[in-house]
């Protein structure tokens, strides 16, 4: 009995000592009615995904772009996700695009336009399980602490895209924000698009402190928001979640 009371006292002391800065990963997983379950074991392979040859050519890209919409509507959701992540040119698109030479090009806007007009993404974001599978892939990145790569950048940009924001409910956005805050930075973190996820969530939820104080100051360039302060973004992201506890 005394041990139980003592343990309870310790737990209360720990909880009271926790500051509002601390984010408990999985906090918003408690409400399973609003959030699809996801697993790091989900969507690691798919037999119906379109995989490019190792030594792909421009002709391979051209042939892929000519595929009819029916090709993708018949794919599993996991097949669509892997098709997007394995597409060799997708790793060169968006704010991190190596093919853009003009630093004034609006990379985030161009990426959103690409997602909106892409046959694969158009089909993917109609699926009820698209968020759970994308989140599953992102969970692998977080738990294995993977360093920045073209595929990871593309996954982060998909999660931060306007189309993704339009299909997520509020609880899913809160979960994704927690996941983004769990993502550890690496030496090449300047190339990370994790802050883009946080920005998109706060913008889509019309989070007033961020919208008033930070968002109008962001300048969009080829490489994302050129004056991005990731520390400042994280501060508002934590405040955003704490306001919803």
C-alpha positions in Angstrom: 0.0 0.0 0.0 2.8 2.4 1.0 4.7 1.5 -2.2 1.6 2.4 -4.3 1.1 5.7 -2.5 4.8 6.5 -2.9 4.8 5.6 -6.6 1.7 7.8 -7.1 3.4 10.7 -5.4 6.4 10.4 -7.6 4.3 10.3 -10.7 2.4 13.4 -9.6 5.7 15.2 -8.9 7.0 14.3 -12.4 3.8 15.5 -14.1 3.8 18.7 -12.2 7.5 19.3 -13.1 6.8 18.9 -16.8 6.8 22.2 -18.6 4.4 23.1 -21.3 7.4 22.9 -23.7 7.4 19.1 -23.3 5.4 17.3 -26.0 4.2 13.8 -25.2 4.4 11.8 -28.5 1.1 9.9 -29.1 -1.0 12.3 -27.0 -3.5 12.6 -29.8 -3.5 8.9 -30.6 -5.9 8.5 -27.6 -8.9 9.4 -29.8 -9.0 6.5 -32.2 -12.4 7.6 -33.6 -10.7 10.5 -35.4 -7.3 9.0 -36.3 -6.6 6.0 -38.4 -4.1 3.6 -36.8 -0.8 3.4 -38.4 2.2 1.2 -38.0 5.9 1.4 -39.0 5.4 -2.0 -40.6 2.7 -0.8 -43.0 3.4 0.0 -46.6 7.0 -1.1 -46.9 6.3 -3.1 -50.0 3.6 -3.3 -52.7 3.4 -5.7 -55.6 1.4 -3.3 -57.7 3.7 -0.3 -57.4 5.3 1.1 -60.5 9.1 0.8 -60.0 11.5 2.4 -62.5 14.6 0.5 -63.7 17.8 1.3 -61.8 19.4 2.9 -64.9 16.3 4.9 -65.8 16.2 7.2 -68.8 14.2 10.2 -70.1 12.2 7.7 -72.2 11.2 5.8 -69.0 9.9 9.0 -67.5 8.0 9.9 -70.7 6.4 6.4 -70.8 5.3 6.7 -67.2 3.7 10.1 -67.8 1.7 8.6 -70.6 0.1 6.0 -68.4 -3.7 6.4 -68.2 -5.5 7.4 -65.0 -7.0 3.9 -64.8 -3.5 2.5 -64.1 -3.4 4.4 -60.9 -7.0 4.1 -59.9 -6.6 0.3 -59.9 -3.5 0.5 -57.7 -3.6 -0.2 -53.9 -3.0 2.9 -51.8 0.3 1.5 -50.7 1.2 1.0 -54.4 0.5 4.6 -55.0 2.7 5.7 -52.1 5.6 3.6 -53.1 5.2 4.6 -56.7 5.6 8.3 -55.7 8.5 7.7 -53.3 10.4 5.6 -55.7 9.9 7.8 -58.7 13.4 9.1 -59.5 12.4 12.6 -60.6 10.2 13.2 -57.6 13.4 13.5 -55.5 14.3 16.6 -57.6 11.0 18.4 -57.3 9.8 21.1 -54.9 11.7 23.7 -52.9 14.8 21.4 -52.8 14.7 21.0 -56.6 18.2 20.8 -58.1 16.8 21.5 -61.5 15.7 25.0 -60.6 18.4 27.6 -61.3 16.4 30.8 -60.6 16.5 31.3 -56.9 13.4 33.5 -57.1 11.1 30.7 -58.2 8.4 30.0 -55.6 9.3 26.4 -54.7 6.4 25.6 -52.3 3.8 27.0 -54.7 5.3 25.0 -57.6 5.3 21.8 -55.6 1.6 22.3 -54.6 0.7 22.9 -58.2 2.6 19.7 -59.2 0.8 17.6 -56.5 -2.6 19.1 -57.6 -2.0 18.2 -61.3 -0.3 14.8 -60.8 -2.3 11.7 -61.7 -0.7 9.6 -58.9 -1.2 12.2 -56.1 -4.7 13.0 -57.3 -5.7 9.4 -56.9 -3.8 9.0 -53.6 -5.5 11.8 -51.8 -8.9 10.4 -52.6 -8.1 7.3 -50.6 -9.4 7.1 -47.0 -6.1 5.5 -45.8 -3.7 7.8 -47.5 -2.8 9.7 -44.4 -2.3 6.6 -42.2 0.1 5.1 -44.8 2.1 8.3 -45.3 2.3 8.7 -41.6 3.5 5.2 -41.3 6.4 5.9 -43.6 7.2 9.1 -41.7 7.2 7.2 -38.4 9.9 4.9 -39.9 12.0 8.0 -40.7 11.5 9.4 -37.1 12.1 6.1 -35.2 15.2 5.2 -37.2 16.5 8.7 -37.2 17.2 8.7 -40.9 19.3 11.4 -42.4 18.1 13.7 -45.1 17.6 12.1 -48.6 15.7 13.0 -51.7 13.0 10.5 -50.9 12.6 11.8 -47.3 12.4 15.4 -48.5 9.7 14.3 -51.0 7.7 12.5 -48.3 7.9 15.5 -46.0 6.7 17.8 -48.8 3.8 15.5 -49.6 2.8 15.6 -45.9 3.0 19.4 -46.0 1.2 19.8 -49.3 -2.1 21.7 -49.6 -3.8 18.5 -50.8 -2.7 16.5 -47.8 -3.9 19.3 -45.5 -7.3 19.3 -47.2 -7.9 15.6 -46.5 -6.7 15.5 -42.9 -9.0 16.2 -40.0 -7.9 18.3 -37.0 -6.8 15.4 -34.8 -4.7 14.0 -37.6 -3.0 17.4 -38.0 -2.3 17.5 -34.3 -0.7 14.0 -34.6 1.4 15.0 -37.6 2.6 18.1 -35.7 3.7 15.9 -32.8 5.6 13.7 -35.3 7.3 16.6 -36.9 8.4 17.9 -33.5 9.9 14.4 -32.8 12.0 14.5 -36.0 15.6 15.0 -35.0 17.8 17.4 -36.9 21.0 16.4 -38.6 24.0 18.4 -39.7 22.4 19.0 -43.1 19.1 20.0 -41.4 19.0 23.2 -43.5 17.8 21.0 -46.3 15.0 19.5 -44.1 11.4 20.2 -45.0 10.2 19.3 -41.5 9.4 23.0 -40.7 7.2 23.1 -43.9 4.9 20.5 -42.2 4.6 22.7 -39.1 4.0 25.8 -41.2 1.3 24.1 -43.3 -0.5 22.7 -40.3 -0.6 26.1 -38.5 -1.7 27.8 -41.7 -4.4 25.3 -42.5 -5.7 25.5 -38.9 -5.5 29.3 -39.1 -3.5 29.5 -35.9 -3.6 33.2 -35.2 -0.4 33.7 -33.2 1.6 32.2 -36.0 -0.4 33.8 -38.8 0.0 37.2 -37.2 3.6 37.0 -36.0 5.5 34.8 -38.4 3.7 33.8 -41.6 3.6 37.2 -43.3 7.4 37.5 -42.8 8.2 34.3 -44.7 9.7 34.7 -48.1 9.2 31.9 -50.6 12.1 31.0 -52.8 13.3 28.0 -54.8 14.7 26.3 -51.7 11.5 26.8 -49.6 11.1 29.8 -47.3 14.5 31.5 -47.7 14.3 33.3 -44.3 13.0 30.3 -42.4 14.0 30.2 -38.7 13.3 26.6 -37.7 13.8 27.4 -34.0 11.1 30.0 -34.2 8.8 27.7 -36.2 9.2 25.0 -33.5 8.4 27.4 -30.7 5.0 28.3 -32.3 4.4 24.6 -33.2 4.8 23.6 -29.5 2.6 26.5 -28.5 0.0 25.3 -31.1 -0.1 21.8 -29.5 -0.1 23.1 -25.9 -3.1 25.2 -26.7 -5.0 22.1 -27.6 -4.2 19.9 -24.6 
